[in-house]
Amino acid sequence: MDLKSLFDTALNQSKSLPNQSNENLLLLYGLFKQASEGDVSIEKPTNMFDFKGIAKYNAWAELKGLRKEEAMQKYVDLVETLGK
């Protein structure tokens, strides 16, 4: 199976994972965004009370420079680990 198919399968599996910590959810989000869109392409939220938006932005921005294929593989590996 090619990497894109594995990634798509992991995306579906991630929806049925048991409850996860915020840390794991943010890592999944960041890897998904990096794999699907590349480096962060939006402005950081300016509302200092937008904790969720800022956390999501930071999770994605921390992966800047990671190739899309690497992000896909890391996402697949993380979903596999979290599903055990």
C-alpha positions as CSV (number, residue, x, y, z in Angstrom):
1,M,0.0,0.0,0.0
2,D,1.4,3.4,-0.9
3,L,1.9,6.2,1.7
4,K,-1.2,8.2,0.6
5,S,-3.4,5.2,1.1
6,L,-1.9,4.5,4.5
7,F,-2.4,8.1,5.4
8,D,-6.1,8.0,4.3
9,T,-6.6,4.8,6.3
10,A,-5.0,6.4,9.4
11,L,-7.3,9.5,9.0
12,N,-10.3,7.2,9.1
13,Q,-8.9,5.2,12.1
14,S,-8.1,8.4,14.0
15,K,-11.8,9.1,14.2
16,S,-12.4,6.0,16.3
17,L,-9.4,6.3,18.6
18,P,-10.1,6.2,22.4
19,N,-10.1,9.6,24.1
20,Q,-6.7,11.3,23.7
21,S,-4.8,13.9,25.6
22,N,-4.8,17.5,24.3
23,E,-1.1,17.0,23.5
24,N,-1.8,14.0,21.3
25,L,-4.8,15.7,19.6
26,L,-2.6,18.8,18.8
27,L,0.1,16.6,17.4
28,L,-2.4,14.8,15.2
29,Y,-3.7,18.1,14.0
30,G,-0.3,19.6,13.3
31,L,0.8,16.5,11.4
32,F,-2.4,16.4,9.4
33,K,-2.1,20.1,8.4
34,Q,1.6,19.7,7.5
35,A,0.9,16.6,5.5
36,S,-2.1,18.1,3.6
37,E,-1.0,21.7,3.2
38,G,2.7,22.0,4.0
39,D,4.2,24.8,6.1
40,V,1.8,27.0,8.1
41,S,0.1,29.5,5.8
42,I,-2.1,31.4,8.1
43,E,-1.5,34.2,10.5
44,K,-1.2,33.4,14.2
45,P,-4.5,34.3,16.0
46,T,-4.1,37.8,17.5
47,N,-6.8,37.4,20.1
48,M,-4.8,36.3,23.2
49,F,-8.0,34.6,24.6
50,D,-8.2,32.3,21.5
51,F,-6.4,29.6,23.4
52,K,-7.6,26.8,21.1
53,G,-6.7,28.7,17.9
54,I,-3.3,29.6,19.2
55,A,-2.6,26.0,20.3
56,K,-3.6,24.7,16.9
57,Y,-1.5,27.3,15.1
58,N,1.6,26.5,17.3
59,A,1.1,22.7,16.8
60,W,1.2,23.2,13.0
61,A,4.0,25.9,13.1
62,E,6.3,23.7,15.1
63,L,6.4,21.3,12.2
64,K,7.6,23.9,9.7
65,G,10.1,22.4,7.2
66,L,8.9,18.9,7.7
67,R,8.3,17.4,4.2
68,K,4.7,16.4,3.5
69,E,5.7,12.7,3.1
70,E,7.4,12.7,6.4
71,A,4.4,14.2,8.1
72,M,2.2,11.6,6.5
73,Q,4.4,8.8,7.8
74,K,4.6,10.3,11.3
75,Y,0.8,10.7,11.3
76,V,0.3,7.0,10.3
77,D,2.8,5.9,13.0
78,L,1.2,8.0,15.7
79,V,-2.3,6.7,14.9
80,E,-1.0,3.1,15.0
81,T,0.6,3.8,18.4
82,L,-2.4,5.5,19.9
83,G,-4.7,2.8,18.7
84,K,-2.9,0.1,20.7
